[in-house]
Structures are given as structure tokens and as C-alpha cells.
Amino acid sequence: NHLRSCPSKLKHDNSSGEQQKINNYFNKNSNDNKQIPKSIKRAITTSCAEFVAEDSRAFKLLQGPGFIRLAQQLFDSGQRLSSSIPIDIENLLPAPTTVSNFYCVC
């Protein structure tokens, strides 16, 4: 058995001989909030609070899968555009009629 022939090469000690789960081999802190600078986290938190207050929305909206996908897409687009000229966010967001026409099944 491989476990008996190479015990010194095991990174995770498992005295029971059971198979390790795959997540044991990854850095658990890879997506940790500690990697996000506090100033950025604070600015985003402030913007979220202003968003829900100004637009009369529920705080729970910020946890919805649709909002998270939108935020991720905006973030990803910002990363791709970061080396180009500054872009006004209003130019990235579609008009309400564009969105309704996109999903209209007439």
C-alpha cells in the first residue's frame, strides 16, 4: 500500500488511513476577506449602505444571486478596462428599455 511505503511524504497526517478530502490540499485563506484592504472594504460597505438607502431597497438585495452576478460582472469588466482610459460607469450600464427589450418575449 502506498501509505505504508511513503509515510514521510504525506503533507496531511491521517492516522485513521481514511482518504483526505480535496479541500484539505488547498489554502483555506485564499478567498479570505483579509486579502481585501480595509479601506476598500469600508468604501464598498459605505456605497452599499448609500445604495439601499437612496434607492429604497432592502439590505438583503446585496446578498441576492442576481446582484452578486451583476457586481462580479462589473468588477471583472473594470479589471479588463483598468489599463485603458477612465470609463464612466453610466456608459457601462444599459438603459431600462434595453434590458426590457432584451428579455421581451413578444
Secondary structure, 3 states (H helix, E strand, C coil): CHHHHCHHHCCCCCCCCCCCCHHHHCCCCCCCHHHCCHHHHHHHHHHHHHHHHHCCCCHHHHHCHHHHHHHHHHHHHHHHHCCCCCCCHHHHCCCHHHHHHHHCCC
